[in-house]
Amino acid sequence: MKLLSSRDFNRDVSLAKRTAQSEPVLITDRGQPTHVLMSIADYRRLTGEGESILELLAMPEAVAIEVADAAADGAWAHREPLD
């Protein structure tokens, strides 16, 4: 676990965030631990919390779906064409 003073955290938040991707960052104030910064994946693993419905609906990776021609599909073959 990486230790970081509040002053150093305020100077370089990006460094703290990058470090938190690989290990928790313990933030101290006057030498006393006050906060822990960790990745959301680590937090979810620790709390047992899963993805929210909004994250699931966002579908980060697109899925290709092939759509067959409705006229060639047997489901609509029995209908007469519209004039």
MONORQUI-V340691 format. One line per field, one symbol per residue. phi: phi as a letter, one per 20 degrees, with the letter a starting at -180 (. if undefined). Layout:
phi->???
This chain:
phi->.eebfgfffffbfffffffffdbfdeedclndfcbcdbffffffffemfefffffffflgdfdecedffffefffdffeeffe
